[in-house]
Amino acid sequence: MNTEKLNFCTLFNTAYLSRGLALYHSLQNVSTNFHLYVFAFDDTCYNYLLNENLPQLTVVSLNDFEDAELLRIKPTRSPSEYCWTCTASTILYSIKKFNLSNCTYIDADLYFYSDPLSLINEATGKSIIISEHRYTAAYDQSVISGKYCVQFMYFKNNENGLKALNWWRNACIEWCYAHVEDGKFGDQKYLDDWTTRFEGVHVLENLGGGVAPWNVQQYDFVMNNNSIKGIERKSGREFILVFFHFHGVKFFINNVVALTGATYEISKQIKQLLYFPYIQQLNFYYRKTQKSNNKINSNGATEASPRQPLNFVFLIGLYLFDLKTSVKNIFGKQLKDRILHYHYHWNN
């Protein structure tokens, strides 16, 4: 069994600072043998984390991280595209700069519920871990976004690990954009052939690693002592939730938060068990950063929500609109589907 220290790296700016703090403290709650390297993508984020002096966190500034190749292509990428471009480089930088035996990239909007060592231990004898999206069939975007998700990617500091990492960095510097082109999309579609392109690649099998809005419909969850147990509906397979990917959470200035995109069906149980406690955590760290500097917008809210949370008048309006579209909607099925996929929430 692997007992070496787990080294993680992630990247975010001030708009994701509350998420980054929640991520760090979630790791603290479930693991003692880890270190998190944060690449701060603006000075406000860097200075806040530096002043916090968190014991298992090292913050890296852009001035220290960015090299000539990254600076050369930076003007050609949007902010989000540049973050994608930098993912592989943050892992490589961490391994080389801090002489790490391993490093795992994790998205800043992950939250851990149990020790990620259980995921790493799956890959004994392997050098790389990648994770599938495991899309629910109705939401399968693998043709565009790829089979694998850049959310949790483990690399050993050895020949196989570095070969894949250097190839990925160079590919992203050459092309990394938010559109489909020649079978590429961002930094993610590059992973599609890694199990045959590189040696030592392990595809994560533990269902507890990588639960997300696009696959959560496949599972039921219950509290199990101090952990959350998942049950795959199709097979009855049980697992302990390791991390959830809170992709799509967005705060608005009128005290509304979108839990995720309207594409995905999120049950009331999942909202109460996972989303609402997570939003409370983000609010806690938002208030904490505000006490330090009330100009820090660590939840990233910049605009009012496009619509208010559901109320009776709004529901009647939706029903009449659907009925005008088609008489088949007279029994309210379309309205029910809208409600299931309506994830705006008063942020009290």
Helices and strands as residue ranges (DSSP letters): E 6-12, G 14-16, H 17-30, E 34-40, H 43-52, E 57-61, H 62-65, H 68-73, G 74-76, H 79-97, E 102-106, E 110-112, H 117-120, G 121-123, E 128-132, G 137-139, H 142-145, E 148-156, H 159-174, G 189-193, H 194-197, E 201-203, E 209-211, G 216-218, E 219-224, E 227-232, E 238-240, E 243-245, E 250-251, E 256-258, H 268-270, I 271-275, H 276-292, H 312-325, G 327-331, H 333-340, E 344-346
